[in-house]
Amino acid sequence: MGSLINKRVLLGVTGGIAAYKSADLVRRLRDTGAEVRVIMTRSATEFITPLTLQAVSGHPVHQQLLDTGPGLKHAGAGAEAAGMGHIELARWADAVLVAPASANFLARLAQGRADDLLSAVCLATEAPVAVAPAMNQQMWNNTATQSNLATIKKNAIRIFGPGEGSQACGEVGPGRMLEPVELVTLASELFATGELDGLTVLVTAGPTWEAIDPVRGLTNRSSGKMGYAVAQAAAESGARVILVSGPTSLPDPERVRSLHVESAQEMYDAVHQHAAKADIFIGVAAVADYRPARAAERKIKKTEIKLTLELERNPDILASVAALRPAPFMVGFAAETENLEQNARAKLESKKLDLVAANRVGADIGFAADENSLLLVGREDITELPTQSKTKLARALIHHIAARYHAKNDTKVHRLQRP
Ligand code: C5P
């Protein structure tokens, strides 16, 4: 099962009596860790007020396709909700859930309409879209509705439910919206791909800290965000994940075994305790290349005019795991200021890797940022993952790694052929 922790769920509410359950749905989504924003169609407001959904979601409800507020380039934390247009909302969402979805809305979705905010967002988003139909059983069984559903499914939109039972109109049959608790479970499964089911993934993340004395050390600007997102995405894909992290201020990712270390040597030791059982190794950590040859036992006093620090090489963790026999599927990162592809290819060869994920770093991109882009350099192909949140980027990277891993090991084919 997937998780909704830190996921951005855009809830669409359309006109139907089940809209009274949407407030409970918002509350439950938030209780499981999701951030929720709500779009209401005009007819939804006949059943429940925007004020109610604003109160339970903690954000103004979006209703208009053409908002007069300013557009936002990056609709991140703290963005003024009222200023988010359909493109910003579409990009903001990790998933779009329309509950209740009326027969009329399903028809609009099937046609690819974009003349109200909710349908435009469904058309514009790259995030998974799911609908929870709610309607009278005759309307549900009508061939027009069923053919709209077939079209929607073909467009990779997920259908949650409907349930069967007594309906608000007094009839009995299929067409009841699933209960909020069931919808929350199904929504969380949108993030569970199962692509790495049963595999063990070892990830390094964050900077390392190389002690000079008990209070000072050498480190770098890595925040750990990318590595933690990669560990999280691997867990969502069904892997057992062990994360070996240098010092960061981030909370441990959910359903991941996190091991905390400080120095490169400690990271090396922790990695090698687990490397033999890893199917995939992903080195995201910004490991210090050098460490002080001797760490002073006491705080160094400023008595001398000049102080010379002697540095010695740290072990290359990535290369040492790649040298194991058998070696896991090896993924390295390359943070470069220039010649991205060339440097990535050189790293691929010299460290004997299967894939290098290269990203440009500079004063304003890379390390502490919430967004990033990657150039994935493999032995035979190059793929570009465009700028997006580190969470989404990590999912795309894991998807890419899973495909390459299974191609190399022939395992997916095997598993698919098994009855
Ligand atoms: O050689 P360079 O430091 O540019 O390579 C970066 C890649 O190697 C990253 O995946 C990083 O995690 C890994 N690395 C390592 N141990 C080191 C240095 C880098 O695992 N000592």
Boltz pocket constraint, residues with backbone or C-beta under 6 A from the ligand:
constraints:
  - pocket:
      binder: B
      contacts: [[A, 204], [A, 264], [A, 283], [A, 284], [A, 285], [A, 286], [A, 287], [A, 288], [A, 289], [A, 314], [A, 315], [A, 316], [A, 317], [A, 318], [A, 319], [A, 331], [A, 332], [A, 333], [A, 334], [A, 335], [A, 347]]
      max_distance: 6.0
